[in-house]
Amino acid sequence: MKFTDGFWQLRPGVTALYAQEAYDIFETDMTSDGRGIVVTAPTKQIEHRGDTLNRPVLTTTLSSPMEGVIRVRIEHHKGHGWHGGFSLPGAGAGAGTTRLSNDEGVFSTGSLTARIRSGAPWDLSFDMDGRRLTGSGARSQALVTLSPDALVDSGIVEIRENQPTTASARVFIHEQLELGVGELIYGLGERFGPLVKNGQTVDIWNADGGTSSEQAYKNVPFYLSNRGYGVLVNDPGHVSFEIGSEAVERVKFSVPGEALEYFLIAGATPAAVLERYTALTGRPPVVPAWSYGLWLSTSFTTDYDEKTVSAFVDEMASRELPVSVFHFDCFWMREFNWCDFEWDPRTFPDPEGMLARLHEKDLRISVWINPYIGQRSSLFAEAVEAGHLVKRPDGSVWQWDLWQAGMGLVDFTNPDATSWYQSKLRVLIAQGVDCFKTDFGERIPVDVVWADGSHPAQMHNLYTHLFNRAVHDVLVEARGEGDAVLFARSATAGGQTMPVHWGGDSTSTFTSMAETLRGGLSLALSGFAHWSHDIGGFEGTPDPAVYKRWTAFGLLSSHSRFHGSRSYRVPWAFDDEAVEVTRIFTHLKMQLMPYLFQAGMDATRSGIPLMRPMLLEFPDDPGVAHLDRQYMLGSEILVAPVFSESGEVEFYLPAGEWTHLLTGEHVTGGGWRRETHGFDSLPLYVRPGAVIPWGARTDRPDYDYHDELKLRVFPGGTGSRTITVTSPGGVARTYTADLEETTE
């Protein structure tokens, strides 16, 4: 949110009072993290005693919930109370030490140190091992008030959904951290614009806006700098970021209310920052090996019944196209009834029998759900009577007609409502459903009252977390750890603990394919390890070229799904070559499963994503800083999807001797390359000195990876290397390869 009018002026109706000096600094043992430092910052430099009267102050508290992380809380009126932030499973206490002198207060945790200089001007700095990371200087911390006619920019106005917004708030706290020369900012959730966020205004406010807009389904108030740190604003509500877009030398973040809290998270590399961030906010569990296989969907508004589904499955099998999961989208339930969790008897008169027959074909079953209850649903009256739906301030049930006529919203802040919703899912699991696609969760009103008293603006983004948690918990209960998986659209900070997430509603074009990848890479730099997307795009029907190029990209993602809106996405619906392309890349993914599954196992310990922006693997190469059309799949394989029918593609290879995974061609890196590929290929290069565990099967993802395992050793390394391979059954073995004896 922009409050200023250029460097010197404020916008009409805006009043800003800035922290002017560190008037006093003292130690405390009373923070939520134990020992810390408290700083009183008057909004005017104190020159005589009279200046202490009629003058607001900002109180800044420094503490540490874990080594290498400093918590900064800025407060105006403490009596309003702390509204609470995100769940932080890694937070502890007593991780910091303090040191005070006449000149400064110093707070340290591990290699990270915060220094607050006594007196004026205001100067709070952060350094790691003596190297300055960033700082909060003059006109950085501020209490901002708006008059009724104030003119500010807010990106969260949702006029089309008739929702009031937090732009109506009259009091804000903001902080600004300096941007160094050459410093680049990444993250802030699954955003479909440029990967580097410098120059952008980003509002953390979940919205159902598709992939071609500034809105995002997955908003995460965490950004990652290429200078050795990250920042998490610990506020589930509306957080507005100005990344060098208002004050071009700074990143500004603001929140409505009387308090702002953020964490500065240090790390020697971007990967190290992500490891520490996910240690604080949570890491993903192991997702089942079968989920890495191909998911085939009915699509959205197509006509289908058991005969249609079985025909798709049988045809895929006859063409040697392995399918692991079959997904039933919305119309498995009767129209206007979503969600009543009952199979439409007109189309699926024998759901238990049908699911059993599909299981006999060695398939897992996914069904679509969302947290909305349509008025026509038999569950609506049940939910109203029990008090399970969100209410308006006057006590009536909140309803509207967008999506489903007269729909209400399950109140997951009510434990009884959560249990009630989960009971409906248990019935489906007993019928044979293996996993759920948790759609929507972004259209959450703010003119409502929550059962637990949560502030409506705070619950807007957090709602999806409660929804996904309710569903994920039921799957863990039924399937056990390691066999539970979602296919979720919306999320916020901490959502990475309930994988998998997919990219939302793209269009069926090369342009949308590219923006989809940008969203996935941005989400990866926000702490999410697993990610998928609709192969071929969702809206419209892709032409065969788009479908085939997207198929290669989709099957070289952590998770892979054919899904669309009004048309089927089976490959023979496009052309014979699409069938062959699907066969090539599904078989390739099956053989890569020992490598991919291990990367997923590693993510549970490190938080490092399977699909990695180049920055994570090559942090010292300035050539990778802006790359958003290619990525590393795991640590060893570079993927550059082709975004053209002609097959022309430009990509960047870091230095060293790289080997094409499919052809064995050796290429010297260190710059940009331009290649042309047929539909059966793309730039797919293996890192110098890599050892890739190669599976023996092409028909399924969940097999014994140790059985007939091969180690493919690639040129460019010296000595030997030991790798670990974990099978779906949990058996982990180490293998050592001589890098001088390459097999490629």
C-alpha positions in Angstrom: 0.0 0.0 0.0 1.5 3.3 -1.0 1.2 6.1 1.5 3.7 8.6 0.1 3.6 11.1 -2.8 7.1 11.0 -3.9 10.1 11.3 -1.6 9.0 14.3 0.5 5.2 14.3 0.6 2.4 12.1 1.9 -0.7 11.4 -0.1 -3.8 13.5 0.8 -5.4 12.3 4.0 -2.4 10.3 5.2 -0.5 11.1 8.4 2.7 9.2 9.2 4.6 9.4 12.5 8.0 7.8 12.2 10.4 6.3 14.8 12.9 9.1 15.2 15.3 7.7 17.7 16.1 4.9 20.1 15.3 6.8 23.3 16.1 4.0 25.6 17.1 0.4 25.2 16.7 -2.3 27.9 16.8 -6.0 28.4 13.8 -8.1 29.2 13.0 -11.7 30.0 9.3 -11.2 29.2 9.1 -11.8 25.4 7.4 -14.9 24.0 10.9 -16.2 23.1 12.5 -15.4 26.5 15.4 -13.0 26.6 15.2 -10.0 24.4 15.7 -6.2 23.9 13.0 -3.5 24.1 13.4 -0.2 22.5 11.3 2.9 23.0 11.2 5.0 19.8 9.4 8.4 20.1 7.9 9.8 16.9 9.8 13.1 17.5 13.4 13.5 18.6 13.3 14.3 22.3 15.2 17.6 22.9 13.6 18.6 26.2 11.2 17.1 28.7 8.2 18.8 27.1 8.8 16.7 24.0 7.8 13.6 26.0 4.2 14.9 26.3 1.4 14.3 23.9 3.6 12.2 21.7 3.1 8.7 20.4 5.9 6.2 20.7 6.6 3.0 18.9 7.9 0.1 21.0 10.2 -2.3 19.2 11.0 -5.7 20.8 13.8 -8.0 19.5 13.8 -11.7 20.5 14.6 -15.0 18.9 12.5 -18.2 18.5 15.3 -20.2 17.0 19.0 -19.8 16.1 19.6 -17.6 13.1 16.1 -16.0 13.4 15.3 -12.6 15.0 11.7 -11.7 15.8 10.9 -8.0 15.5 7.6 -6.7 16.9 6.6 -3.0 16.5 3.7 -1.8 18.6 1.8 1.4 19.1 -1.1 0.8 21.6 -0.3 -2.6 23.3 -3.7 -2.7 24.9 -5.2 -3.8 21.6 -3.4 -7.1 22.1 -1.5 -9.2 19.8 -3.9 -10.8 17.2 -1.7 -13.8 16.7 0.4 -14.9 13.8 1.0 -18.2 12.0 1.5 -21.5 13.6 5.3 -21.9 14.1 6.1 -25.5 14.9 9.9 -24.7 15.0 9.6 -21.8 17.5 11.3 -22.2 20.9 12.7 -19.9 23.4 16.0 -18.6 24.7 17.8 -18.6 21.4 19.3 -15.1 21.7 21.8 -13.2 23.8 21.8 -9.5 24.6 24.5 -6.9 25.2 24.0 -3.2 26.0 26.3 -0.3 26.0 25.9 3.5 26.0 26.1 3.5 22.2 23.9 0.6 21.2 21.9 -2.5 22.0 23.1 -5.8 20.5 20.9 -8.9 20.1 22.6 -12.0 18.7 21.4 -15.5 17.7 23.9 -17.8 16.0 25.7 -15.8 13.3 22.9 -13.2 13.0 23.1 -10.0 15.0 20.7 -7.0 15.3 22.2 -3.7 16.4 20.1 -0.7 17.5 22.0 2.5 17.8 21.1 4.7 20.8 19.8 8.2 20.0 18.9 9.7 16.7 18.4 9.0 13.9 16.6 5.7 14.1 19.0 2.9 13.0 18.3 -0.8 13.4 20.7 -3.0 11.4 21.1 -6.7 10.8 24.4 -8.4 10.0 25.6 -12.0 9.6 29.2 -12.9 10.6 29.9 -9.2 10.5 28.5 -8.6 7.0 25.5 -6.2 6.8 22.4 -7.8 5.4 19.8 -4.9 5.7 18.5 -2.4 8.0 15.6 -0.2 9.2 16.7 3.5 9.0 15.1 6.9 9.0 11.4 7.0 8.0 11.2 3.2 8.1 9.1 2.4 11.1 5.9 4.3 11.1 2.4 4.7 12.6 0.1 5.7 9.7 -3.4 7.0 10.1 -5.9 7.7 7.3 -8.6 10.3 7.2 -11.9 9.2 5.6 -10.9 10.8 2.3 -7.4 9.4 2.2 -6.2 8.4 -1.2 -4.0 5.2 -1.0 -3.4 2.3 -3.3 -4.7 -1.1 -2.2 -4.6 -4.2 -4.3 -7.2 -6.1 -2.3 -10.5 -4.4 -3.3 -12.9 -7.1 -4.3 -15.8 -5.2 -5.7 -17.0 -8.1 -7.9 -17.5 -10.2 -4.8 -19.1 -7.3 -2.9 -16.7 -7.7 0.1 -15.5 -4.8 2.3 -11.7 -4.7 2.4 -9.1 -3.9 5.0 -8.5 -0.7 3.0 -11.2 0.7 5.3 -8.9 0.4 8.2 -7.7 3.7 9.5 -4.5 2.8 11.4 -1.5 1.0 10.0 2.0 0.1 11.1 4.8 -0.2 8.4 8.4 -1.1 8.3 10.9 -0.6 5.6 14.1 -2.6 5.1 16.8 -1.3 2.8 17.6 -2.8 -0.6 21.3 -3.0 -1.5 22.8 -2.5 -4.9 22.1 -5.6 -7.0 19.8 -7.0 -4.3 16.9 -9.1 -5.7 13.7 -10.2 -3.9 11.8 -13.5 -4.6 8.9 -15.4 -3.1 5.6 -14.0 -1.6 3.7 -17.1 -2.7 2.6 -18.5 -6.1 2.8 -15.3 -8.2 2.5 -15.5 -12.0 4.4 -12.3 -12.9 8.2 -12.0 -13.0 10.1 -14.2 -10.6 12.2 -11.3 -9.4 9.8 -9.1 -7.4 11.7 -5.8 -7.4 9.5 -3.0 -8.7 6.2 -4.8 -7.8 3.4 -4.1 -5.4 2.2 -7.3 -3.8 -0.9 -7.7 -1.6 -1.1 -10.8 0.5 -4.8 -11.5 0.0 -6.0 -14.9 -1.3 -8.2 -14.6 -4.4 -9.6 -16.7 -7.2 -8.1 -14.7 -10.0 -6.6 -17.3 -12.4 -3.0 -17.5 -13.4 -3.0 -14.4 -15.7 -3.7 -11.7 -13.2 -1.9 -10.0 -10.3 -4.0 -12.0 -7.8 -2.9 -15.3 -6.3 -4.4 -18.4 -4.8 -1.4 -18.9 -2.5 -0.2 -15.8 -0.7 2.7 -16.1 1.6 4.1 -13.0 3.4 7.6 -14.3 3.1 10.3 -13.0 0.8 13.8 -14.2 0.1 16.7 -12.0 -0.7 19.8 -13.0 -2.7 21.8 -11.3 0.0 21.6 -14.0 2.7 18.3 -13.5 4.4 14.6 -13.8 4.2 11.7 -12.0 5.9 8.4 -13.4 7.2 5.7 -10.9 8.2 3.9 -12.9 10.9 0.4 -11.8 10.1 -2.2 -14.0 8.4 -4.3 -11.0 7.3 -3.7 -8.4 4.7 0.0 -7.5 4.3 0.9 -5.1 1.6 4.5 -5.1 0.2 6.1 -2.4 -1.9 9.3 -4.0 -3.2 11.3 -1.0 -4.5 8.0 0.2 -5.9 7.3 3.1 -3.6 10.7 3.9 -2.0 12.9 2.4 -4.7 15.8 1.8 -2.1 13.6 -0.2 0.2 11.1 -3.1 0.7 8.2 -1.7 2.6 5.5 -3.9 4.3 2.5 -2.6 6.1 -0.4 -4.1 8.1 -3.6 -2.6 9.5 -3.8 -2.3 13.2 -1.6 -1.4 16.1 1.2 -4.0 15.8 3.4 -5.5 13.1 5.7 -8.5 13.7 8.3 -9.9 11.3 11.1 -12.4 11.4 14.5 -11.8 9.8 15.9 -15.2 8.9 19.6 -15.6 8.0 21.3 -18.1 5.8 24.6 -18.3 3.9 22.7 -19.2 0.7 19.1 -19.0 -0.5 18.8 -22.7 0.2 20.0 -22.2 3.7 17.4 -19.5 4.3 14.7 -21.8 3.0 15.9 -24.6 5.3 15.7 -22.3 8.3 12.3 -20.8 7.2 10.7 -24.2 6.8 12.2 -25.3 10.1 10.3 -22.5 11.7 7.0 -22.7 9.7 6.9 -26.5 9.0 8.2 -29.0 6.5 6.3 -31.3 4.2 5.6 -34.9 5.2 6.5 -37.8 3.0 4.0 -38.0 0.1 3.2 -41.5 -1.3 5.2 -42.8 -4.2 2.0 -43.5 -6.1 1.1 -39.8 -6.1 4.1 -39.0 -8.3 2.5 -41.0 -11.2 0.1 -39.6 -13.7 -3.3 -38.3 -12.5 -6.1 -38.5 -15.1 -9.2 -36.4 -14.6 -12.7 -36.3 -15.9 -12.2 -32.6 -16.4 -14.7 -30.1 -15.1 -17.9 -29.7 -17.1 -17.6 -32.7 -19.5 -20.2 -35.5 -19.5 -19.0 -38.7 -17.9 -20.2 -41.9 -16.2 -18.6 -45.1 -15.2 -18.5 -46.3 -18.8 -16.6 -43.1 -19.8 -14.2 -43.4 -17.0 -13.5 -47.1 -17.6 -13.0 -46.5 -21.3 -10.4 -43.8 -20.6 -8.6 -46.0 -18.1 -8.6 -49.1 -20.4 -7.5 -47.0 -23.4 -4.6 -45.6 -21.5 -3.5 -49.1 -20.4 -3.8 -50.5 -24.0 -1.4 -47.7 -25.2 1.1 -48.3 -22.4 0.3 -45.0 -20.7 0.5 -45.7 -17.0 -2.1 -43.9 -14.8 -1.8 -43.9 -11.1 -4.7 -41.8 -10.0 -8.1 -41.2 -11.5 -9.8 -38.0 -10.4 -13.5 -37.2 -10.4 -14.1 -33.5 -10.7 -17.2 -31.6 -9.4 -20.0 -33.4 -11.2 -19.5 -36.6 -9.3 -22.1 -34.9 -7.2 -25.4 -33.6 -8.5 -25.5 -30.0 -9.8 -26.6 -27.4 -7.3 -25.7 -29.8 -4.4 -22.1 -29.0 -3.9 -21.0 -30.1 -1.5 -23.2 -32.9 -0.2 -20.6 -35.6 -0.6 -23.1 -37.9 -2.3 -22.5 -39.5 -5.7 -25.1 -38.4 -8.2 -27.3 -41.5 -8.4 -28.4 -40.7 -12.0 -24.8 -41.1 -13.2 -23.1 -43.3 -10.5 -25.8 -45.6 -9.1 -23.2 -48.0 -7.7 -20.3 -45.9 -6.4 -18.9 -48.6 -4.1 -18.9 -51.1 -6.9 -17.4 -48.7 -9.3 -14.6 -47.7 -7.0 -13.8 -51.3 -6.3 -13.6 -52.0 -10.0 -11.3 -49.1 -10.5 -9.1 -50.3 -7.6 -8.9 -53.7 -9.4 -7.3 -51.7 -12.3 -4.6 -50.7 -9.8 -5.8 -47.1 -9.5 -6.1 -44.7 -6.6 -9.2 -42.5 -6.6 -9.4 -38.7 -6.0 -12.6 -36.7 -5.7 -13.2 -33.0 -5.8 -14.5 -31.2 -2.7 -14.6 -27.6 -1.4 -15.6 -26.0 1.8 -18.9 -24.5 0.6 -22.4 -26.0 1.2 -25.0 -25.2 -1.4 -28.5 -24.3 -0.2 -30.1 -27.2 -2.2 -27.7 -29.7 -0.5 -29.3 -31.9 2.0 -26.5 -30.9 4.3 -27.3 -27.2 4.3 -30.2 -27.5 6.8 -28.2 -29.9 8.9 -25.3 -27.5 9.1 -27.5 -24.5 9.8 -29.3 -26.3 12.7 -26.0 -27.4 14.2 -24.4 -24.0 13.9 -21.7 -25.2 11.6 -21.8 -22.3 9.0 -20.2 -18.9 9.2 -22.6 -16.2 10.3 -23.1 -12.5 9.8 -22.9 -10.0 12.7 -26.7 -10.1 13.0 -26.7 -13.9 13.6 -28.0 -14.9 10.2 -26.1 -17.4 8.1 -23.7 -15.8 5.5 -24.8 -16.8 2.0 -24.3 -15.7 -1.6 -25.0 -17.1 -5.1 -21.5 -17.1 -6.6 -20.4 -20.7 -7.4 -23.3 -22.5 -5.8 -26.7 -21.0 -5.3 -27.3 -19.8 -1.7 -24.1 -21.4 -0.5 -22.8 -21.2 3.0 -19.3 -21.5 4.4 -18.2 -24.2 6.9 -16.8 -22.6 10.0 -13.5 -24.5 10.6 -12.8 -22.4 13.7 -15.6 -24.4 15.3 -14.3 -27.8 16.4 -17.7 -29.3 16.1 -18.1 -28.0 12.6 -14.7 -29.4 11.6 -15.6 -32.8 13.1 -18.9 -32.8 11.3 -17.2 -32.0 7.9 -14.6 -34.7 8.5 -17.3 -37.3 9.2 -18.6 -36.8 5.7 -15.1 -37.5 4.3 -14.8 -40.6 6.3 -17.8 -42.0 4.5 -16.2 -41.4 1.2 -12.9 -43.0 2.3 -14.9 -46.1 3.5 -16.4 -46.2 0.0 -12.9 -46.3 -1.6 -11.8 -42.7 -2.1 -8.0 -42.4 -1.6 -7.4 -38.6 -1.7 -9.2 -35.3 -2.1 -8.8 -32.3 -4.4 -9.4 -29.4 -2.0 -10.6 -26.7 -4.4 -11.4 -23.0 -3.6 -11.0 -21.6 -0.1 -10.1 -18.1 -1.4 -13.5 -16.5 -1.5 -13.7 -15.8 2.2 -15.8 -12.8 3.3 -14.8 -10.3 6.0 -18.3 -9.1 7.0 -18.8 -12.2 9.2 -18.4 -13.5 12.7 -16.3 -16.6 13.4 -17.1 -19.1 16.1 -13.8 -18.6 17.9 -13.9 -14.9 17.7 -11.2 -14.6 15.1 -10.8 -11.2 13.3 -12.5 -11.6 9.9 -9.6 -10.0 8.0 -7.1 -12.3 9.8 -9.2 -15.3 8.8 -9.5 -14.5 5.1 -6.1 -16.0 4.2 -5.9 -18.4 7.1 -9.2 -20.1 6.3 -7.6 -22.3 3.6 -5.1 -23.6 6.1 -7.9 -24.7 8.4 -9.8 -26.3 5.5 -6.8 -28.2 4.2 -5.7 -29.3 7.7 -9.2 -30.7 8.4 -9.0 -32.8 5.2 -5.4 -33.8 5.6 -5.9 -35.0 9.2 -8.7 -37.3 8.1 -6.4 -38.8 5.4 -3.6 -39.3 7.8 -6.0 -40.9 10.2 -7.3 -43.3 7.5 -4.2 -43.9 5.4 -1.4 -43.3 7.9 1.7 -41.1 7.7 3.3 -41.3 4.3 0.2 -42.3 2.4 -1.9 -39.1 2.8 -1.9 -36.5 0.0 -4.1 -33.6 -1.1 -4.4 -31.8 -4.4 -4.9 -28.3 -3.0 -5.4 -24.9 -4.8 -5.1 -22.3 -2.1 -2.7 -21.8 0.8 -0.7 -19.4 2.9 2.4 -19.7 5.1 2.7 -23.2 6.6 0.6 -24.7 3.8 3.7 -26.6 2.6 3.0 -29.1 5.5 -0.1 -30.4 3.6 1.1 -31.2 0.0 0.4 -31.3 -2.9 -0.6 -27.9 -4.3 -1.5 -27.2 -7.9 -1.3 -23.9 -9.9 -5.0 -23.1 -10.5 -6.9 -22.1 -13.6 -4.5 -21.4 -16.5 -5.5 -20.9 -20.1 -4.5 -23.3 -22.9 -1.7 -21.3 -24.4 2.1 -21.2 -24.5 1.9 -17.9 -22.7 -0.1 -19.4 -19.9 2.2 -22.4 -19.7 5.1 -20.0 -19.1 3.2 -18.0 -16.4 2.3 -21.2 -14.7 5.9 -22.2 -14.4 6.7 -18.7 -13.0 4.1 -19.3 -10.3 5.5 -22.7 -9.4 9.0 -21.3 -9.1 7.8 -18.4 -7.0 6.0 -20.8 -4.7 9.1 -23.0 -4.4 11.0 -19.9 -3.2 8.2 -19.5 -0.6 8.9 -22.8 1.1 6.6 -25.3 -0.9 8.4 -28.5 -1.9 5.6 -30.1 -4.1 3.7 -28.5 -6.9 1.6 -29.4 -9.9 -0.5 -27.8 -12.7 -3.1 -28.6 -15.3 -1.3 -30.2 -18.2 -2.5 -28.4 -21.4 -4.1 -25.6 -19.4 -7.5 -25.4 -17.8 -9.6 -22.9 -19.7 -10.2 -23.7 -23.4 -8.8 -26.6 -25.3 -5.1 -26.6 -26.2 -4.0 -27.1 -29.8 -1.9 -30.3 -30.2 1.4 -28.4 -30.0 0.5 -26.7 -26.7 -0.7 -30.1 -25.3 2.4 -32.0 -26.3 4.9 -29.3 -25.0 2.9 -29.0 -21.8 2.9 -32.8 -21.4 6.7 -32.9 -21.3 6.8 -30.1 -18.8 4.0 -31.6 -16.7 5.7 -35.0 -16.5 8.9 -33.3 -15.4 7.2 -31.6 -12.5 7.0 -33.1 -9.0 3.3 -34.1 -9.6 1.5 -34.5 -12.9 -2.2 -34.2 -13.9 -4.2 -34.1 -17.1 -7.2 -31.8 -16.3 -9.3 -29.3 -18.2 -12.5 -27.4 -18.2 -14.9 -28.2 -21.0 -12.9 -30.9 -22.8 -11.2 -34.2 -22.0 -7.4 -34.3 -21.8 -6.7 -37.8 -22.9 -3.8 -37.7 -25.4 -5.6 -39.5 -28.4 -8.1 -36.6 -28.4 -5.3 -34.5 -29.9 -3.3 -36.6 -32.3 -1.2 -39.8 -32.5 2.0 -38.0 -31.7 0.5 -36.8 -28.4 0.1 -40.4 -27.4 3.7 -41.1 -28.2 4.9 -38.0 -26.3 2.8 -39.0 -23.3 4.3 -42.5 -23.4 7.9 -41.2 -23.6 7.6 -38.9 -20.7 5.4 -41.0 -18.4 7.9 -43.9 -18.9 10.8 -41.5 -18.2 9.2 -40.3 -15.0 8.7 -43.8 -13.8 12.4 -44.6 -14.4 13.3 -41.4 -12.5 11.3 -42.4 -9.5 14.2 -43.5 -7.3 15.7 -40.0 -7.9 12.4 -38.1 -7.4 11.2 -40.0 -4.4 14.5 -39.5 -2.7 14.2 -35.7 -3.4 10.8 -35.8 -1.8 12.3 -37.7 1.2 15.0 -35.1 1.5 12.5 -32.3 1.4 11.0 -33.6 4.7 14.4 -32.9 6.3 15.5 -29.8 4.5 12.4 -28.1 3.1 14.2 -27.7 -0.3 11.7 -28.1 -3.1 11.8 -30.8 -5.9 11.4 -28.2 -8.6 14.1 -25.7 -7.9 14.7 -22.2 -9.3 18.2 -22.1 -10.6 19.1 -19.7 -7.8 18.9 -22.5 -5.3 21.5 -24.7 -6.9 23.8 -22.0 -8.4 23.7 -19.0 -5.9 27.1 -17.7 -7.0 26.3 -17.5 -10.7 24.8 -14.1 -11.5 23.5 -15.5 -14.8 20.7 -17.4 -13.0 19.3 -14.6 -11.0 16.3 -13.8 -13.3 15.7 -17.2 -14.9 12.1 -18.1 -14.8 11.8 -20.3 -17.9 13.8 -23.2 -16.6 14.5 -25.0 -13.4 16.4 -27.8 -11.7 14.4 -31.0 -11.0 16.1 -32.2 -7.9 19.7 -31.2 -7.6 21.0 -32.8 -10.8 18.7 -32.3 -13.8 18.1 -29.1 -15.6 14.7 -28.7 -17.4 14.0 -26.0 -19.9 10.4 -26.4 -21.1 9.7 -25.5 -24.8 7.2 -22.7 -25.1 6.8 -22.8 -28.9 5.3 -25.0 -31.6 8.5 -24.7 -33.6 10.6 -26.2 -30.8 13.0 -23.2 -30.6 14.1 -22.6 -27.0 16.7 -20.4 -25.3 18.1 -21.4 -22.0 21.1 -20.9 -19.8 23.7 -23.6 -18.8 26.0 -22.9 -15.9 29.6 -23.7 -16.3 30.8 -27.3 -16.6 30.3 -30.3 -18.8 26.6 -31.1 -19.1 25.0 -34.2 -20.6 21.6 -34.5 -22.3 19.6 -37.1 -20.4 17.9 -38.5 -23.5 20.5 -38.3 -26.2 23.8 -38.5 -24.2 25.1 -35.4 -26.0 27.9 -33.6 -24.1 27.7 -29.8 -24.0 30.0 -27.2 -22.3 28.1 -24.7 -20.2 28.9 -21.2 -19.1 26.3 -19.3 -21.1 23.1 -19.2 -23.2 22.2 -21.8 -25.7 19.6 -21.9 -28.5 18.3 -25.3 -29.5 15.4 -26.7 -31.5 13.6 -29.8 -30.3 10.9 -32.1 -31.6 7.8 -32.8 -29.5 9.6 -35.9 -28.1 12.4 -33.9 -26.6 13.4 -30.7 -24.7 16.6 -29.3 -23.1 17.0 -31.9 -20.3 20.6 -31.7 -19.1 22.4 -33.5 -16.3 24.8 -31.7 -14.1 28.5 -32.5 -14.3 29.5 -35.4 -12.1 26.0 -36.4 -11.3 24.9 -39.9 -10.2 21.3 -40.6 -11.1 19.6 -43.7 -9.6 17.7 -45.2 -12.5 14.7 -47.4 -11.9 13.9 -50.6 -13.8 10.2 -50.1 -14.4 8.1 -47.9 -16.7 4.6 -49.1 -15.8 4.2 -47.6 -12.2 5.8 -45.2 -9.8 5.5 -47.3 -6.6 7.9 -50.3 -7.0 11.0 -51.6 -5.3 13.6 -49.1 -6.5 16.4 -51.3 -5.3 15.4 -54.1 -7.6 17.6 -54.0 -10.7 18.6 -50.4 -9.9 21.2 -48.8 -12.1 23.5 -45.9 -11.3 24.0 -43.6 -14.2 27.2 -41.8 -13.7 27.8 -38.6 -15.8 31.0 -36.9 -16.9 32.5 -34.0 -15.1 33.3 -35.4 -11.6 36.3 -36.8 -9.8 36.7 -39.3 -7.0 33.6 -41.2 -5.8 30.2 -40.2 -4.7 27.7 -41.9 -2.3 23.9 -41.5 -2.8 20.9 -42.7 -0.9 17.9 -44.4 -2.4 14.8 -45.0 -0.4 12.1 -47.3 -1.7 8.3 -46.7 -1.1 8.4 -49.3 1.6 10.9 -47.2 3.5 14.0 -49.2 2.9 17.0 -46.9 2.5 20.3 -48.0 1.1 23.5 -46.1 0.1 25.3 -46.7 -3.1 28.8 -45.5 -4.0 29.8 -44.7 -7.6 33.3 -44.1 -9.1 33.0 -40.8 -10.9 35.9 -41.7 -13.2 33.9 -44.6 -14.6 31.1 -42.8 -16.3 28.3 -44.8 -17.8 27.2 -41.9 -20.1 
